C-alpha cells in the first residue's frame, strides 16, 4: 500500500508541475470582439498563425460576452485572424514579448449582393449553433490512412481500440457521407475502410435527431458526424484500391478497396476488405442497429435477441486484438440510396463476411475456496469457419411537410463451425460446434407533427430469430455425474427461437424552450421456444439420454405507459418520469404451466443546477424492476462447454434495484479545458446470483434469487490543452466496489467483495512541424475478498512517435509495454511497430511499408482473478511481419 501511495504521489506531482508550467512560461493575448455599434459578437473564430510559415499555432472562439483568451508558449511575431459569419475578415500582426497583450477588435459587417463573388479564407474551426465544422487539412499529421486514423487526430475525438468513436465522453450516433447515412450504428464499416484522403471537412452535429420532425422538440443528447468529401473527387465513380503483401513472411496480405458514386438519383458505396494480418474490418457484426437508445422514438425492440448458450471462443485479452487474432477474412459490402422522387427514398444494404480464425492458448486455473483447492491445466487450439450475410432495405416517405413514414426491414443469416483440440489435465478432447443464426426484423414508424412543437409517433415492430446449436465431445470427463452410465462421448442439440411483436405510441410536446412533456403507451409480446437434449454415447456406440433436457415455452407480455416532464426555472432543471408496467408471464415445460401477473411502478427523478454555461451539477434517482430472462428460468441443466453445466430455475419473478448518481461537469470539450466526474450508488434489493458445485472434472451452476447487493462506482476525466506544450493532456481515474452473495458447493451464502481501481494519463502533441508524439500509461488494480483474498495489478504504457518529413513522406513508430505484477517471472512484454508512407500526389499513388511485432514476441500471458480463484492464460501471437503496400486513388 505504501508503494502504491508513493507512486500515486509522484504521478500527481508530475501533473501539478505540468499545469504550473502553463502559467510560468506562457504569454497571453486576450480581448473583446464587437461590431461597429460596440455590441459583443459571440462565436468569433480567433486563430493565431506563425508569421513565418503561416501554420496555425492555436485557436479559440469568443464567449457570450465576445471575449477571448489565447496563450502562446513563446515570444515572437504572429498573425492573428478574426472571422465570423456576416462580418469582414480581419487580420493583424502582433509581436509578443515577455508580457501579456490586450487586443480589442471591431469587425465590420459584410453585405453581399446577388451574383457577387466573395473570396473567403479557409477557417480551421467554424461554429454554427449546434454544428461544428472542422477543416481536416489544418490537423493532418501525415499518418492518416483511413477515416478512423483521421478522427484520432481531430480535437475532441476519442477512438477506442474496438473502433468506437466518442466526441468528448459521448459516443456518436452515426457517421454520414455528404449528408447520407449508409450504415446507421455500424459506422465502423465506414471509418475502418474509407480513405482519409477523400475527406475535406468533418461536421459535428450536436443535439442530433434521427427523425427530422423531432428536431428542436425532443430532448436529444446524441452526436452525429458528417464527412464532406473533396469536390474534385466526386466526378462519376471515385475511390481507391490498396494492396499490401508480406516481404519476409509468406502469404501475409491486406487488400482494401472503396468505390463511390454520388448522382442526383442514386448514391452508391461499395467496399471490400480482405486480410490475414488480424485487422478488424468493421463487419464482424452484420445486424443493422437502428438506434442506441431504447427510450427514443422508434427504439422499441432494439435489444431483443435470441440467446446462445455455448461459445467456443478464446478469452479476450487487454492486448490489441490484431496481435492474437489469427484470421483470414473476406468482406464485401454493397450499399445504395435511390431517390425515387422528392418525397420517396429507398436505401439498400448488403454485407457478406467470411472468416477463418485460429486461437492457441494454454491456461492454468487455480480454484481456492473454504471447501476446495485444486488446479486444472488446459491446452487448447481453436479453429473457426464463419460466414454471415445480411441485407437491409429502408423506405422513407415524406408524406407531407409534417408527416413522415419510415419502413425498415433487415435479414441476417450466419453459420459458425468451430473445432477445438483440447488437452484437459493431460486428457485429449475434441470439441465440435455447429452454430447457426437466422434473424428477420421489420419496423414501421409513422410520425405526425401535430403542431409547431408537438409530435406524435406510432411504431410497430416484428422480430423473428432462431439459433440452433449442435455440440459434440469425443471424450467426457464428467462421468461422475452419471454413475450408472459409462460414457465415452456426448452430443447436445439445443436451440432458442424467439418471436417478438410490439406497438408503441409516443407523444412529445415542447411547452416552452426548455419544458418538455412526453407520454408513451405500448404493448410488447415476446415468445421464447427453448430446447436442449444431452445424449451420452457409450463405448458400444449406444446413445443414452442423460436426463439433462429442456423443452419449454416462455411468454412475456408487457403493457406499459410512462409520463415524463422536464421543466426549467432559473438555473435549475427538473426531470421527472413514472413508468407503469403490467407484466403477463407464462412458463410451459413438459405439460406443466406457471403463470404470473404483476404490476409495478418505476420512478425516475433528476435535478440539474447550471452555475454557468460551462459549469453544472446533476443529481438523479431511479428505481427499476427487471423481469427474469430465459437464462434465469429454464429448469434443467445445459452443457455450456466441455465440463460446465448451467441451469436457470429461479422461476417467474422480477428483481428490484434503485440507484443514486451525482455528477459534475466543468468546461466543455470544445474548449481548452474539460472535466467530468460521476459517482453512482446502486442498491439491488433482490438479484439473480449463483449456487455452484465445483469439482475438478465438472461444475454445476444454478441461478438463484437472493436479497441485497450494493455497488459503488465512479470516475473522473480531465481533458486539458496545454498551450505552452502545444499538447493535450487527459487524466482518467475510475473505481468500482461491489458486495454481493453467492454459494459454492452448497455452502451458506457468502459475501463477495470486489474492488478495482484504474488510473492513468495520456499526452498527445499538436505541433505544426516535423515531429509529434502520443504517450500514456494506465494502471489497473483489483482485489476480490471472500473466504480467501485474490489480488491483481497490471500496467499498460505506450509511446507513439510521428515524423512528418514533408507533404509526401511520413513515418510513425509505435511501442507498447504490458506489465503484470503478480507473475513471478517474465512480468513485462514489449511490442514495437512502424509504418512509413510516401505519396506521389501527381499520380494519386501512395507507397507504404508496415512492420508489426518487430520484437517477435511469440506468446503473451495475462492473469485474471475471481471469487473462486485465479486464472492465467498464455496466447500464441501473430508473428513478426513486414508489408509492402501501394494505394491508388481514382
Order of alpha helices (4+ residues) and beta strands (2+ residues): alpha-beta-beta-beta-beta-beta-beta-beta-beta-beta-beta-alpha-beta-beta-beta-beta-alpha-beta-beta-beta-beta-beta-alpha-beta-beta-beta-beta-beta-beta-beta-beta-beta-beta-beta-beta-alpha-beta-beta-beta-beta-beta-beta-beta-beta-beta-beta-beta-beta-beta-beta-beta
